Amino acid sequence: MIVKSTSLILLLAFCASLNAETYSKDEGVFVLTDSTFDSFLAENPTVLIEFYAPWCGHCKQLAPEYEKAAKLLKDVPLAKVDSTVETEIAKRFEIKGYPTLKFWKDGQEPIDYDGGRDSDAIVQWIKEKTDPNYKPPPEEVKALTVETFDEFIGDKPIMLVEFYAPWCGHCKNLAPEYEKAAKKLKEHKIPLTKVDATVEKKLAEQFGVSGYPTLKILRFGRRFDYDGPRDAEGIVKYMLEQSKPAARPIKTVKEAQRLMLKDDVTIIGFFATEESRTFESFKDAAEMTRPEFTAVGYTTDPEVMKHFKAKPNDIVLFHPEIYWSKYEGKTKTYRKDGASVEDILAFWREHSAPLVGQMTRSNAPTRYTKYPLVVVYYNVDFSPQYREGTQFWRNKVLEFANKYKDQKYKFAIADEEEFAKELSEVGLGDSGLEHNVLVFGFDGKRYPMDPEKFDGDLEENLEAFMKVISSGKAKPYVKSQPAPKDDKGPVKTLVGSNFAKIVNDESKDVLVEFYAPWCGHCKQFEPKYKQLAAKLKSEQPNLVIAKYDATANDAPEHFNVEGFPTIYFAPSGKKTTPIKYSGNRDLDDLTKFMKKHAVKSFNKKEEL
């Protein structure tokens, strides 16, 4: 009897060891193969399985979080399949990217895992799918309304607010990342909040919200644009950096020298005391312009002031050595007792770019917005190996910048690879020239230097092209979709190339809707707009109802479009002063609006 019992125990132990070998584990995660997959699934009808590739970077990042989640989840196993080896299973489930996670519940068809990539998010997602009594933790992101907004802001040193629309796809994508960031920033006392802009319209209007999601940083109630990343890790890093003072204190000359950038402007304020109005304005200006200016400091130390030959209330811009030239000084100094924030900002914006600096994607929206602007594109690289060549051509451009500065032309160089897309847009992507030139004119239009007409060296081309530009004979580039060949519908489709011809026709009154294909409001308005056009097409032969994709065509002159949809009416005689519509988007109100301003349509005879 004892022998039989011993044999039975040994048999069970053998089976257990065989089962353990069949379903091996790696840090708590079951490792499945083509031969073990189905049997494991039969024994574990509820399971999360990761399909991965050993070389995949995202898979490597997920691995420690996935293993941690596996150890935390006692009732639901986590498994993984190397799709590069177990190809039959990968093919069966049509795995096309890594990592792909699929969840089986009670042996039913699998669903794709769409949660976060950290252990907490995985555990929470599994619990939501499996535990009928599970209640998700309260959101860390605080929802605000017009009634609670001011009280919540109070005197908080920094916070972030998101204005969203429930139907917005980008908002939905941001939501889980925003929530994760809120949880991580809680310990740093940086609250993240949200406002439903479709409900709290007054708040949205107060903050100038024209698209979703719009994010704003608030410092003691003062508003600043958020232009950082949209993933959790990026939001956390950005907000932590934003929570630091924008202007750093400097106590020694060495500290000032360490602050100096080698490739961008450095700003230092020199003050006798931190109690002055100019000092307060300086600090506010620094906050308002981050992250545009990353090296901003201040000092009240007499020795530091003496070293830089500065006086109290001097604010000095130091340009890096790579931008020095014989045509301008190495520094720019602003001195005004009791200077306002606006005074300081105006000075920084005016002088932060040298006579010929490098325009980049990050500084273009702030430092290179004054036109006319002449940009020379080539292989710009200030690293030691290529600096000499870069400076050689920059010095050529400097001569023209100095020559034309009295005519208010601003010059810059830019890396052709960084702006490859922009060059392609204006037909300079494959010009064959070593240097391409694009002028942003007084009128805001773009004037590319035609490679077929200007095929000499840089100096020769620039000399000839600037003469054409100065004479006013240059032809601007107009970004345009192809004009539709068959445009017989009630709503006429306008594009960049035919806009002026159709809208400026003095024999017609023209109503134009400026829209974006992704805009939810535009999609909701489209059937009403078509209905309006269909109703009036035969009744009003001198009326044109049109639409214009403002994302795929250049913005026309005289039509200021800041949000979508935007509607303008250009009646005869007012083509350069079109009337913006601000009423409800319904047929009756739009018709009344056109009747009120019409010149060639809706005449009294027709109304009678």
NORDAFEN-V884895 format. One record per residue. N is the residue number from 1. PHI is phi in whole degrees, -180 to 180 (999 if undefined). NEAR is the number of other ideal C-beta (glycine too) atoms within 10 Angstrom. D_FIRST is the distance of its C-alpha to the first C-alpha in Angstrom with 1 decimal. Layout:
# NORDAFEN-V884895
n=(N	N)
phi=(PHI	PHI)
near=(NEAR	NEAR)
d_first=(D_FIRST	D_FIRST)
This chain:
# NORDAFEN-V884895
n=(1	2	3	4	5	6	7	8	9	10	11	12	13	14	15	16	17	18	19	20	21	22	23	24	25	26	27	28	29	30	31	32	33	34	35	36	37	38	39	40	41	42	43	44	45	46	47	48	49	50	51	52	53	54	55	56	57	58	59	60	61	62	63	64	65	66	67	68	69	70	71	72	73	74	75	76	77	78	79	80	81	82	83	84	85	86	87	88	89	90	91	92	93	94	95	96	97	98	99	100	101	102	103	104	105	106	107	108	109	110	111	112	113	114	115	116	117	118	119	120	121	122	123	124	125	126	127	128	129	130	131	132	133	134	135	136	137	138	139	140	141	142	143	144	145	146	147	148	149	150	151	152	153	154	155	156	157	158	159	160	161	162	163	164	165	166	167	168	169	170	171	172	173	174	175	176	177	178	179	180	181	182	183	184	185	186	187	188	189	190	191	192	193	194	195	196	197	198	199	200	201	202	203	204	205	206	207	208	209	210	211	212	213	214	215	216	217	218	219	220	221	222	223	224	225	226	227	228	229	230	231	232	233	234	235	236	237	238	239	240	241	242	243	244	245	246	247	248	249	250	251	252	253	254	255	256	257	258	259	260	261	262	263	264	265	266	267	268	269	270	271	272	273	274	275	276	277	278	279	280	281	282	283	284	285	286	287	288	289	290	291	292	293	294	295	296	297	298	299	300	301	302	303	304	305	306	307	308	309	310	311	312	313	314	315	316	317	318	319	320	321	322	323	324	325	326	327	328	329	330	331	332	333	334	335	336	337	338	339	340	341	342	343	344	345	346	347	348	349	350	351	352	353	354	355	356	357	358	359	360	361	362	363	364	365	366	367	368	369	370	371	372	373	374	375	376	377	378	379	380	381	382	383	384	385	386	387	388	389	390	391	392	393	394	395	396	397	398	399	400	401	402	403	404	405	406	407	408	409	410	411	412	413	414	415	416	417	418	419	420	421	422	423	424	425	426	427	428	429	430	431	432	433	434	435	436	437	438	439	440	441	442	443	444	445	446	447	448	449	450	451	452	453	454	455	456	457	458	459	460	461	462	463	464	465	466	467	468	469	470	471	472	473	474	475	476	477	478	479	480	481	482	483	484	485	486	487	488	489	490	491	492	493	494	495	496	497	498	499	500	501	502	503	504	505	506	507	508	509	510	511	512	513	514	515	516	517	518	519	520	521	522	523	524	525	526	527	528	529	530	531	532	533	534	535	536	537	538	539	540	541	542	543	544	545	546	547	548	549	550	551	552	553	554	555	556	557	558	559	560	561	562	563	564	565	566	567	568	569	570	571	572	573	574	575	576	577	578	579	580	581	582	583	584	585	586	587	588	589	590	591	592	593	594	595	596	597	598	599	600	601	602	603	604	605	606	607	608)
phi=(999	-65	-64	-63	-63	-63	-64	-65	-62	-63	-65	-64	-63	-64	-63	-64	-67	-65	-65	-65	-71	-63	-110	-73	-120	-130	54	89	-104	-67	-104	-107	-127	-59	-82	-105	-59	-67	-67	-65	-66	-66	-84	-131	-66	-117	-161	-109	-125	-101	-101	-134	-127	-58	-87	-74	-63	-65	-66	-65	-68	-73	-48	-65	-71	-66	-65	-63	-64	-60	-75	-80	-89	-86	-99	-122	-74	-115	-135	-146	-132	-79	-69	-80	-107	-89	-71	-64	-66	-61	-69	-61	-102	52	-78	-121	-148	-128	-78	-114	-115	-126	-119	-106	-127	54	74	-80	-59	-71	-119	-74	-76	-127	-92	-73	-108	-112	-59	-61	-67	-65	-62	-62	-63	-63	-63	-61	-84	-117	-100	-65	-97	-71	-121	-63	-64	-60	-64	-81	-74	-85	-83	-113	-126	-62	-76	-102	-61	-61	-65	-67	-60	47	-115	-64	-66	-160	-158	-125	-126	-109	-99	-132	-125	-57	-87	-75	-63	-63	-66	-65	-68	-73	-50	-66	-69	-65	-66	-62	-63	-62	-65	-72	-84	-59	-67	-95	59	-116	-74	-111	-130	-145	-134	-75	-70	-78	-102	-91	-66	-64	-64	-60	-66	-61	-97	65	-77	-125	-156	-128	-78	-112	-116	-130	-92	-116	-120	52	90	-83	-97	-141	-69	-96	-128	-93	-66	-117	-106	-57	-62	-66	-63	-61	-61	-65	-71	-65	-68	-68	-76	-79	-61	-70	-103	-94	-72	-120	-111	-137	-63	-62	-63	-65	-68	-68	-71	-60	-87	-93	-132	-155	-70	-118	-120	-130	-101	-111	-135	-77	-151	-89	-96	-79	-66	-62	-63	-63	-64	-61	-63	-64	-63	-62	-65	-71	-107	-74	-93	-59	-109	-98	-119	-125	-140	-146	-146	-120	-81	-61	-69	-65	-61	-65	-59	-94	54	-105	-116	-55	75	-76	-119	-116	-99	-104	-85	-69	-58	-64	-107	-68	-155	-74	-91	-155	-73	-79	-134	-129	-118	-112	-138	-159	-67	71	-62	-88	-60	-62	-60	-67	-61	-61	-67	-60	-67	-71	-117	-70	-97	-71	-55	-136	-110	-95	-81	-126	-62	-77	-98	-58	-70	-118	-102	-127	-110	-89	-112	-78	-126	-107	-116	-105	-101	-160	-79	-90	-151	-94	-67	-50	-67	-117	-61	-61	-66	-63	-70	-57	-77	-63	-64	-65	-67	-57	-61	-72	-62	-68	-67	-103	-66	-71	-92	70	-81	-105	-120	-155	-110	-151	-77	-65	-73	-63	-111	-59	-65	-64	-67	-64	-59	-104	82	-110	-63	-125	-73	85	-88	-72	-130	-111	-125	-133	-108	-96	-77	-53	-85	84	-84	-100	-121	-80	-78	-68	-64	-79	-96	-123	-120	-91	-82	-60	-62	-64	-63	-66	-60	-69	-68	-66	-66	-65	-62	-65	-78	82	-95	-70	-98	-77	-88	-118	-70	-152	-74	-63	-68	-63	-77	-117	-124	-100	-71	-66	-100	-79	-93	-99	-132	-55	-77	-116	-58	-61	-61	-81	-70	-84	-67	-70	-86	-128	-97	-127	-103	-125	-101	-94	-134	-125	-58	-88	-75	-64	-62	-65	-65	-67	-81	-53	-63	-67	-66	-64	-63	-62	-65	-64	-66	-96	-58	-83	-75	-126	-66	-97	-117	-114	-111	-135	-134	-145	-76	-76	-91	-112	-136	-62	-66	-71	-65	80	-118	-90	-115	-116	-158	-128	-77	-119	-119	-125	-117	-116	-75	-58	90	-131	-69	-96	-132	-63	-102	-82	-88	-129	-90	-71	-91	-132	-62	-64	-66	-66	-64	-60	-61	-69	-61	-64	-108	-66	-122	-99	-128	55	-74	-62	-64	-67	-66	-70)
near=(5	6	7	8	9	10	10	10	10	10	10	10	10	10	10	10	10	9	11	10	8	13	17	12	13	12	11	15	21	19	15	25	16	15	11	18	18	12	13	18	17	9	11	16	11	17	21	27	26	23	24	24	18	11	9	16	9	13	20	13	13	22	18	12	16	25	17	17	24	23	12	14	18	6	9	19	19	22	24	24	24	18	24	14	12	21	12	10	21	21	11	12	15	7	19	9	10	19	21	19	22	17	20	17	16	7	11	10	7	15	12	8	20	9	18	17	16	20	19	16	18	25	17	17	18	24	16	12	16	16	11	4	5	11	8	8	8	7	14	16	20	16	11	21	12	14	8	14	16	11	8	15	16	9	6	14	10	20	23	24	24	22	24	23	21	12	13	19	11	14	20	13	13	22	17	15	18	25	17	23	27	23	16	19	22	12	7	12	11	22	20	25	21	23	24	18	24	16	12	21	12	9	19	21	11	12	17	13	20	15	16	21	21	20	19	18	22	20	17	12	11	10	14	15	11	20	12	18	14	16	16	23	13	13	25	22	15	19	22	14	13	19	16	9	12	21	20	15	12	21	12	13	15	10	15	20	11	11	17	15	13	9	12	21	26	21	26	26	26	26	20	14	9	12	9	17	12	24	21	14	21	26	19	18	26	22	19	19	20	17	12	18	23	15	16	25	20	21	23	19	17	11	10	21	18	10	14	17	11	20	11	17	20	19	26	17	21	19	23	18	10	16	21	13	18	7	14	18	11	13	17	19	16	21	15	14	9	10	22	15	16	10	16	24	15	14	20	24	15	13	17	20	21	24	18	25	24	21	24	17	11	12	18	17	10	14	22	19	11	12	16	19	18	26	21	26	26	21	13	21	13	17	7	7	8	12	13	8	13	19	15	10	18	24	12	18	23	21	16	20	22	16	14	17	14	7	9	10	19	22	27	24	22	23	18	21	12	16	21	13	8	18	20	11	16	18	13	23	13	9	21	9	19	12	21	24	25	21	23	19	16	12	11	12	17	19	21	20	26	17	16	7	10	20	12	11	11	19	14	11	20	22	14	14	21	20	11	17	20	13	8	8	8	19	10	15	18	16	14	15	15	7	15	13	5	5	14	6	12	15	19	20	15	28	20	19	15	18	23	14	10	19	22	15	16	12	7	20	24	25	30	26	25	25	23	19	10	13	19	16	16	20	14	12	19	16	9	13	23	15	12	22	21	13	14	21	16	8	10	21	11	18	20	23	23	21	21	26	18	21	12	13	19	19	16	22	12	14	17	12	19	9	14	21	22	21	22	20	20	26	23	17	11	15	16	9	9	21	16	11	20	8	11	10	17	11	14	10	12	22	15	12	18	22	13	10	17	19	14	19	21	21	13	6	5	12	7	5)
d_first=(0.0	3.8	5.4	5.2	6.3	8.6	9.9	10.7	12.5	14.3	15.4	16.7	18.5	20.0	21.3	22.7	24.4	25.7	27.1	28.7	30.3	31.5	33.3	34.6	36.5	39.9	40.8	38.8	40.2	38.1	39.5	39.6	40.6	41.7	38.3	36.4	39.1	38.3	34.6	35.2	37.8	35.5	32.9	35.7	38.5	40.5	41.4	44.4	44.8	47.5	49.0	50.7	52.4	51.9	55.7	56.5	58.1	57.3	53.6	53.6	55.3	52.7	49.6	49.4	50.1	47.6	44.9	45.9	45.7	42.2	41.0	42.9	41.5	38.0	37.6	39.5	38.6	41.5	41.4	43.8	44.8	47.1	49.5	51.2	47.9	46.1	49.3	47.8	46.6	49.8	51.9	49.9	50.7	54.3	53.9	57.4	57.5	55.5	53.7	52.9	50.4	49.0	47.0	44.6	43.9	41.5	41.6	45.3	48.0	48.4	51.4	53.1	52.6	56.1	55.5	56.3	54.9	53.8	50.4	51.8	53.4	50.2	48.1	50.8	51.1	47.4	47.4	50.5	48.8	45.4	45.9	47.9	48.8	49.9	53.5	55.1	56.7	60.5	62.7	64.1	67.2	69.6	71.5	75.1	78.0	81.7	81.2	78.6	79.7	82.4	80.6	77.4	79.4	81.2	81.8	78.7	79.4	77.5	75.6	75.0	75.7	74.8	77.0	75.0	75.2	72.1	72.7	73.2	70.7	71.4	70.8	67.4	66.5	67.7	65.9	62.4	63.9	66.4	63.7	61.6	64.8	65.6	62.3	62.8	66.4	65.7	65.0	68.4	70.1	71.4	70.9	70.7	72.1	73.0	75.7	75.7	79.1	79.4	79.3	80.9	83.9	86.2	83.9	83.4	87.2	87.7	85.5	87.1	83.9	84.7	81.3	77.6	75.7	78.4	77.2	79.5	79.1	80.7	81.9	83.3	84.0	85.8	84.6	83.7	82.3	78.7	78.6	75.3	72.0	70.1	66.5	64.7	64.7	68.4	69.4	67.9	69.5	72.8	72.9	72.0	74.8	77.1	76.4	77.9	81.7	83.5	86.2	85.0	86.9	88.5	89.5	90.5	92.2	89.0	87.0	89.7	89.5	85.7	86.1	88.4	86.9	87.7	87.6	88.7	91.0	90.5	92.0	93.0	94.8	97.0	97.7	99.5	97.2	94.2	96.1	98.5	98.5	98.4	95.2	93.5	94.7	93.4	89.9	89.9	91.1	88.2	85.7	87.3	87.3	83.8	82.2	85.5	86.6	83.8	85.8	87.8	88.6	91.2	92.7	95.1	95.3	98.9	98.0	96.0	98.9	101.3	99.3	99.4	103.0	102.0	103.6	102.0	100.8	100.8	98.0	97.7	96.0	95.1	94.8	92.6	94.4	93.4	95.7	98.7	102.0	105.7	106.4	104.7	103.6	100.2	99.8	100.9	101.8	102.1	104.0	104.7	104.6	102.8	101.3	99.3	95.9	97.8	100.2	97.5	95.4	98.5	99.3	95.8	95.6	99.1	98.6	94.9	95.4	97.7	100.6	98.2	94.5	91.4	90.4	86.6	84.4	83.8	87.4	89.2	88.9	90.5	92.8	94.0	95.1	98.8	100.7	102.3	99.5	99.7	96.3	96.1	92.7	91.7	88.9	89.1	86.9	87.9	85.3	87.0	86.7	88.5	90.6	93.8	93.8	92.9	95.7	98.2	98.0	97.7	101.0	102.6	101.5	102.7	106.3	106.2	104.6	107.4	110.0	108.8	107.7	111.0	110.3	107.1	104.8	101.5	99.8	96.2	94.0	90.6	87.8	88.0	84.2	83.5	85.9	85.2	84.5	87.8	89.8	88.3	89.3	93.0	93.0	92.7	89.2	90.4	93.9	94.0	95.8	94.7	95.7	95.6	97.7	97.1	99.6	98.7	102.1	104.0	103.0	99.2	99.1	97.7	100.1	98.5	100.5	100.8	99.7	102.0	105.1	104.1	102.9	104.5	103.2	102.0	105.4	107.3	104.9	104.7	108.5	109.2	106.4	107.5	111.0	109.7	107.6	110.5	112.8	110.6	110.4	106.7	104.5	101.4	98.0	96.6	92.9	92.6	90.4	91.9	94.4	93.1	94.9	94.6	95.1	96.4	94.1	95.4	94.1	95.6	93.4	95.1	94.1	95.6	98.0	99.6	99.3	102.8	104.5	103.1	103.0	106.4	108.1	110.9	111.3	107.8	106.0	102.4	99.3	96.4	92.8	91.2	87.4	84.2	81.7	78.8	80.6	79.1	82.4	84.1	81.7	82.2	86.0	86.2	86.4	89.1	91.0	91.0	92.1	95.0	96.1	95.8	97.9	100.7	100.9	103.5	105.1	105.8	106.8	107.8	104.4	101.5	98.0	95.8	92.6	91.9	88.5	89.3	86.2	87.2	91.0	93.2	94.4	98.0	100.8	101.8	98.5	96.3	92.7	90.2	87.6	86.7	88.1	91.6	94.5	98.2	101.3	104.0	107.0	110.2	112.1	109.1	107.0	106.9	106.3	103.6	102.5	98.9	97.4	95.5	95.2	92.4	90.9	92.1	94.7	97.4	97.4	97.5	100.3	102.3	101.9	103.2	106.1	107.1	107.3	108.1	111.3	111.2	108.9	108.8	112.6	114.4	115.6	112.0	110.9	113.8)
